[in-house]
Structure formats: C-alpha cells, structure tokens
Amino acid sequence: MPTNVEKEMRDIYSRFFRDAKSLAGEVPIIDDLGFRILCGPPIVGAPILISTNPGASEETIELDGHTFWEKEWPEEMAYAREIKASAFSRRLADLFSEANIDVRKMNATYTLMFRSKSVSEWDRGIGDRRGYANDLCSKSLREVIQLLKPRFIYAAGFGTFERLGCRDEEPDRGWGEARSGDERRITKYGSFDGIQVISTLHPSGSQYSTDNRTQMAADLRQFWDEHSRDLSNPAYSNEKLLRLSTGQDHMLDEVTEACIKTVLWVAKTKENTEGIEVSNYLDFFTEELRRRS
C-alpha cells in the first residue's frame, strides 16, 4: 500500500514530467536524454546525497532499460546498482565503504535533474532556456527536501555545494594536505533551508590523494554519527510514528530506530506524548527492535 510520502512524491514527478515535456519541444537535449529526480526509493528522515546531474553514458542507458524519461524512482538505489557501469558510482562506493556508510540507507537527487553526458554538454544544449530549466529543478529539489525531511545533506563536490547556494560556515575546519604538500580544503560545512550540509572534494577522485579520501570518509562518518543522534530533526514526527505503527512504512533507517527507542523510554514514564497514545504501539516497537537486533 503506497504511503502518503510516495503519493506526494509521485505528484512531484507528475509536475516535473509535465513541465519537462513542454520544455523538451524546444530543447533537443532534454527530448533525447530526459531526466531523473530520485536515485532510489524515498526514505523519510534519511540523509540525502545531492550531486550535479544524472549522467547519460551508453552503459547507464543500457542499465536503465534504454529509457531516460523516468515517471517514478528506481526500485533500488541506482548508485549501488550502477557500480560496474559508472565511475562516479564506483568512487562513491569506495568513499562510503571507507566511511562505513551504506548508500542504500540514503536518498539521492540532483541540483539539475536533466540528464547529460557532461555539464559542458548541458551548457551547450540548453541555450536560452537555461533559466527556466534551472528554476524548474530548484523548485522540485526544494519540494523533495521538504517532503523527505533529511537529517542532513551530503553535497558531492564543492561545485554542488555552491550550486545549492551554501555559505562556508566553518572556514577553519576540513583542511588537509594536497599532493604538492600545500594545505587544501577537503571538507566544507554549511546549510540549505535550515538543514545542515557537508560537502567534500568530488568523489570522482581525480583531484585527491588516498590520504584525502581517508579524511573525507572520517569527516562523513563523524557528521553521520552526530546527526543520527539529533532528536530535534523533523524526521522525528508524529506522522512518521503513526505510519510505522500501522505498518505503512517499512523503510526503517537509523533515525527511525533511535526514534523508536526514545518512544519506548518515554512510555515508561508517560502514557501520552504529543498526542500519541504510546501504549497502543509498544508491541509493534518492541517487536521491530527485536527483529533488528
């Protein structure tokens, strides 16, 4: 049974599809290559990975079934599925493996949702419709983030960080050593619409050393752990608890697990918290924790 989040996400897809189709009549690159909004199933409260735009390599075309006009998200996280076809996915997998993070527990989207083989190809192909296309993508990105309420954002590459309009809020943090021996920036920190953002050198790996990647992985892991404990995050909502209690949301993540533990603790001292009759859901929460232990 579809959740409310899935229904609302399909509405975002429908609006984007409608506007993209009208734009495709004027811009051949859009008509030829289409778009992608999400890289996998929507997970409320999970961190979200944002990169520049979806690629359009021949290998990816074949893997995606020769269609780039996606009316719905992939059934599994594309970055996990495309490791053999995409150099970016391989490098991302290496970085996240070193950070001990499972990319399948994240959401993923783009600042620019239209496909191209490169950003320069997009720049050449979009012409004077660039402003309209960028506004359409920015609007949809904000709708996705407002719906999924990620506990933090990982911006893949400083270019993505800048395209999000993030300001470097901790300029003294995240420095490392370049191959030349000079100091260089490895990690940046900022915010987007009130959500904390971490960004690293681009995971493609062309500009950093093994030591740089180790530092990037350590910074990501620390950021992940810090925000996994943030109970003020909007992912901890009554709606989320109610969907869980009725079995409508099976995509549990670390935020949800921490949330369940918190509710169990509250239930020992209080029958009601913010309008939720906790006792009605204790059996469900207890069984879910037992299953995941």
N, C-alpha and C positions, 0 to 999 in steps of 0.2 A: 504494500500500500504506500503510495507516494506521501512523503512528508510535506508539511507546509513549505519548508525551505525548498524542496525540489520543485514544487509548483511555482513558487516565486522565481526560482532560477530559470525555469522554462519560460516564464514571462519575459525575463531579461533577454534570453536567447531570441524569443519571437520578435521583440522590438528591434534588437540589433540586426537580425536577419532581414527584416522589412527595410530598414534604412540602408543596410549594406547592399541589398538588391537594387535599390533605386540609384545608389552611387555607382554600382558596377556597370550600369549602362553608359556611364561617362568615362570610366577608368578601366581600361582593359586588364591591368594587373590584378585588380580585385575580382573581375569576372573570371579570370583564368585561375587564380590561386585561392580565393575565398578567405576564410577566417577561422580562428579558434578562440574561444573565450576561456574555458577551463581546461586543464590538462588531465583531470580526473574527477571522481565523484565529489560533490560538495560535502565538506565536513565542518559543521558549526564549531567555532572556537579554536580550530586548529591553526597553527601558523600558516601564513600564505607566502609562497615564493613568487616574486614578480620579476620577470625578465623583459627584454625589449619587445620582441615579437616572435611568433611561431615561424619556424623555417619552412622551406619548400624544396628540400633536396629530393632527388629521384628515389633515394632509399626510403625517405619518410613518406613520399607519395605512395609507394608500394605497400608500406606497412599500414598506412591509414586507409587502405582499400580504394585508392585512386579517387578519393573524394575529399575536397577541402572545404566544402560548404557544410559545416557541422551544425546540425539542428539541436544537438544535445552533447553533453560531455562524454568523454570516453568511459568505458566501464571500469578501467583500471588506470592508475597513474601513468601517463604517457612517458614520463621521464624514466620510470622503472622498465617500461616495455620497450623503449627505443634505444636501450644501451648499445646494441650492436649496430644500429643504423645511424646514430647521431653522436658526433664527437662531443658536443656540449653535454649530452646526457651521460656519456662515459665519465667525463671530467667531473660533472656534478656528483655522480655516484661515488667517485673516488673521494671527493671532498667530504661528502656526508657520511661515508663509511668511516673515515678517519675521525669525524666528529661524533660517531656512534648515534647517528640520526637516521631514521627510516623515512625516506622521502614520501613513501606511501601514506604516512600519517599527516601529510601536509596538503593544503590546497596549492594550486599554482595557476597563475594567469599572466597577463602581459600589460604593459603600458600602451602598446599598439597591437591590436588584436588581428589585424590583417596580415596575411602571410606574404613572405617574400624570401628570396634566396639570400638576401643581404639587406641591410638598412640602406646602403647606397642604391641598390636596385629599386627599393621602395621610393626613395627620394626622387629618382629619375622618373618613375612611373606615375606618381600621384599628381604631379603637376599642380595646377592652381586650386585643386580640391583638397589640398593638404589640411587647411584649417578646419574644414567640415569633418574630414575623417578623424583628425586628432580630437576634436570636440566630442565626436560620437564615441570614441574609445575611452576618453576620460570620463564621460558620463557613465558608461557601462562599468568601468573599473570601480567607480565610487559606489554604484549600485551593488556590485558583487561584494565589496568590502563591508558595506552597511548590512548586507544580508548575512554574511558568514561570520562577522564579528571576530576576526582573527586575533589571537592574543599577541602576536607581533608579526611584522613583515620582514622578510629577507629580500632585499633588493640585490639581484645578481649583477654585480658590476657597478662602478661608480656612475656610469652613464645612466643607468636605470634610476639610481639614487637621485640624480639631478633632474631627470625627466619627471619624477614624482614631485619635484619642487621642494625636496627636503633640504633643510639647512644643517650644516655640520655643527651639531650641538656639543660635541666633546672633542675639540681640535687637538687636545693634548693626549688623546687616547688612540690606540690602534696603530702605532708606528712599528716598523720593522726594518730589516736591512735589505737593500737591493743587491743584485749580483755584483754591482760595482763597488759595494761596500758602503755606499751612502745610505742615509736614512730615507725611508719611503713610507707612505701611508699604506697600510694593509687593510684596515677596517675603519668604517665610519659609522656614526650613530646619529639618528635624527628622529623625526616623527612625521606622520601623514594622517591628517584628520584625527589627531589625538591618539593615534596608535604608534607605539614605538617601532622604529625601523633600524635594522642592522644591515650594513652593506659591506661587501668585500671586493677585492680585485675580481675581475670577471672570472668565473670558474673555468672558462675555456683553457686557462693555464698558460697562455702564450707569453704572459708578462711577469710570471712569478717563479720563484725557486721552490724546491721541496720544503725548505725551512719556512718560506712564506705560507705555503699551503698548510703546514702544521700549525702555524699561528692562527690562520684563518679558521681552521677546524676547532681549535681551542676556544677562540672567541665566539664562534657559533654555539658550541656546546654550553659555554657559560651563559650566554644570552638565553638559550633554550631553557636551561635549568632555572634561571632567575624568573622567567615569565611563566613557567609551569606552576609556580607557587603563588601567582598573583590572583588572589580571590576577588579582587575588585574588577577583574576583566568582565566585560559584558557577556562572555560565553557562559558565565555562571548565572543563568537567568531562570526564572520560574518556568518559562515556556520550555526551556531545554529539559528541566527536571520532569515536567509533565509528559513530554514526548518520550523520555526514557522510561518513565514508569508505566506507560501504556504500550511499550514495545515498538514505538513508531520510529525509533532512531537506533539502528544497530551499529552505527559507525562511531564507536566509542574511542576517545583518544585520552591522552594524559590529563587534560583539563577536566574531562568528564569523570575520570577515576578519582581525581583529587576532590571534585565536587561531591561525588557520592560519599566519600569518606567524611567530608565536612558535614553533610546532612545526617549521616549516622551519628556523628558526635553530638550534633545539636539535638537529635531525637532523644538522647539520654537525659537531657535537662529540660526539654521544652516540647510540648505537644504540637505547637504550631509555629512556623517561621515564615513570615511574609505571605501569609495566606495559603500555604501548602500544608495539608494535613499529613505530616511526615509519617505517622504510624501506618497510613494506608500503603506506603511504598517501601516499608522496611524489608519485607520479604524479597521484593524484587532487587533492591540494592544489595542485600546480603548475598543473594544467590549470584548476582553479577560479579561481586568482588571474589566470591569463592571460585567462580568459573575462570577468572582472570589470574588467580594466584598460582 
